[in-house]
Amino acid sequence: MTRRSAGQPASRPAGAGTGDPRTRVAARRARARGRHPGGRPVLRPYTSSVSPVLRTASEYAWRLLVVGAVVYTVFMVLGRFHEVGVAVFLGLVATALLRPVADLLARWIPRSLAVACALVGSIVLGLGALAFVGETVAAEWSSLVAEFRAGLDRLEPLLERPPLRLSPHALTDLRDRIGSYLSSHRATLLSTAVSGAGRLVEALTVVALSLFCSVFFIHSGDRHWRWLCSQFPQTVQGRVSVAGRAAWRTFTGYTHGIVLVAATNAVLVGVALYVLGVPLAVPLALLEFFAAFVPLIGSPVALAVAVVVALAAKGPLVAALVVALIVIIGQIEGHVLHPMLMSWAVQLHPVVVALSVVAGAIAAGVLGAVVAVPLVSVVWAVRQSLRSLEAGL
């Protein structure tokens, strides 16, 4: 037997590695039968017997489970500390509205004094508006009650006619039932009022915390953001900075746009109700202002309250005119105000906006309906900015 020299490869069977077509065909046939060319069985992995579609679905499924667990944990934590989340959100809203005012005042006075002037001025303006509304309601309350009673007396004959054909004195019976219910459930209503007082304390605490946060956000929010970015690894600091700028730009644009839309709606409603002689025109206009912060739903609900007031106080004709007002203001808001003031900040389809509002209302009530659209808009803006950054790289 010949001893092979050092460094020489061992001899291989004839045709192996020489590119012989017959050898390659035989090897393929052996592997197709589940064996090596030498006769040993091929040990296939377990995943080779699984359908590729099922394998891909399982790979995505465990990732979705992980993402769902993270999202559920985040929302559970926010639910436990929702007062803190609401306070931070209100602080960001105040910062988006008052930061430009503070920057303008800081050109002539120290920045700390400019921040104090902006916050105190906004608080005084808000309390003055509420005081004016309360005084208006107190001044018109007696006449409003009389007009409501007269309006109900006028409505009863109309409701007895076709197509409703209600029984005579139906509204009077309803009024008596409401009075008896209130008298029999006085203790329950009192306990509800006491619990409402506790909620009032919680609301005041949230407002105080939001003001505390807004002071620092307005004064040195950019410095806080740079510190937060520096806490991330060096490799992702650029992406975090780009995403944060896009999120703040979208949130600020949405806040400015929704305030302008709400103010315009409130002015239109107030002027129209005053011209039509509907009582409580100023409080109803203020209700329209706050309701406009819930897109697609809030404004019609507020105007429906105005329709009820107009129907009871001024009759069906004025109520019909208020219904026409709802249609006109809805068209102005949908085709003029939103495209002009908010399209550059919120690039969402109306279906996405509607689904976001309904989902937010189901999850967290009125507050969820208010927060849903800006939250979805910010998430979408962050995604688009990161995609643009990756495309640029």
Long-range contacts (C-beta under 8 A, 24 or more apart in sequence): 75-363, 82-364, 83-202, 83-205, 83-206, 83-209, 84-209, 86-206, 86-210, 86-367, 87-206, 87-207, 87-209, 87-210, 87-213, 88-210, 88-213, 89-210, 89-371, 90-206, 90-207, 90-210, 90-214, 91-209, 91-210, 91-211, 91-212, 91-213, 91-214, 91-217, 92-214, 92-217, 92-251, 93-255, 94-119, 94-122, 94-210, 94-211, 94-214, 94-217, 94-218, 95-214, 95-217, 95-218, 95-221, 96-251, 96-252, 96-255, 96-256, 97-122, 97-255, 97-256, 97-259, 98-122, 98-214, 98-218, 99-217, 99-218, 99-221, 102-218, 102-219, 111-219, 112-219, 115-215, 115-218, 115-219, 118-218, 119-211, 119-214, 119-215, 119-218, 129-286, 132-282, 133-282, 133-283, 133-286, 136-280, 136-282, 136-283, 137-280, 137-283, 140-279, 140-280, 143-279, 144-279, 144-280, 144-313, 147-279, 147-312, 147-313, 147-314, 148-312, 148-313, 151-311, 151-312, 151-313, 151-314, 151-315, 152-312, 154-315, 155-311, 155-312, 158-316, 238-389, 239-386, 239-389, 242-385, 242-386, 242-389, 243-382, 243-385, 243-386, 245-385, 246-381, 246-382, 246-384, 246-385, 247-378, 247-381, 247-382, 249-345, 249-381, 250-345, 250-346, 250-374, 250-377, 250-378, 250-380, 250-381, 251-374, 251-377, 251-378, 252-345, 253-342, 253-344, 253-345, 253-346, 254-342, 254-345, 254-346, 254-373, 254-374, 254-377, 255-374, 256-341, 256-345, 257-338, 257-341, 257-342, 257-345, 257-346, 258-292, 258-293, 258-295, 258-342, 260-337, 260-341, 261-292, 261-333, 261-337, 261-338, 261-341, 261-342, 262-288, 262-289, 262-290, 262-292, 262-293, 263-289, 264-337, 265-289, 265-292, 265-299, 265-329, 265-333, 265-337, 266-292, 268-329, 268-332, 269-302, 269-303, 269-306, 269-325, 269-329, 272-322, 272-325, 273-306, 273-310, 273-322, 276-310, 276-314, 276-318, 276-321, 276-322, 277-314, 277-318, 278-306, 278-309, 278-310, 278-313, 278-314, 278-318, 278-322, 279-309, 279-313, 280-309, 284-309, 292-333, 293-370, 294-357, 294-366, 294-369, 294-370, 295-353, 295-357, 295-373, 296-350, 296-353, 296-354, 296-357, 297-357, 297-361, 297-369, 298-369, 299-329, 299-330, 299-333, 300-326, 300-330, 303-329, 345-377, 346-373, 346-377, 347-377, 347-380, 347-381, 348-373, 348-376, 348-377, 348-380, 352-376
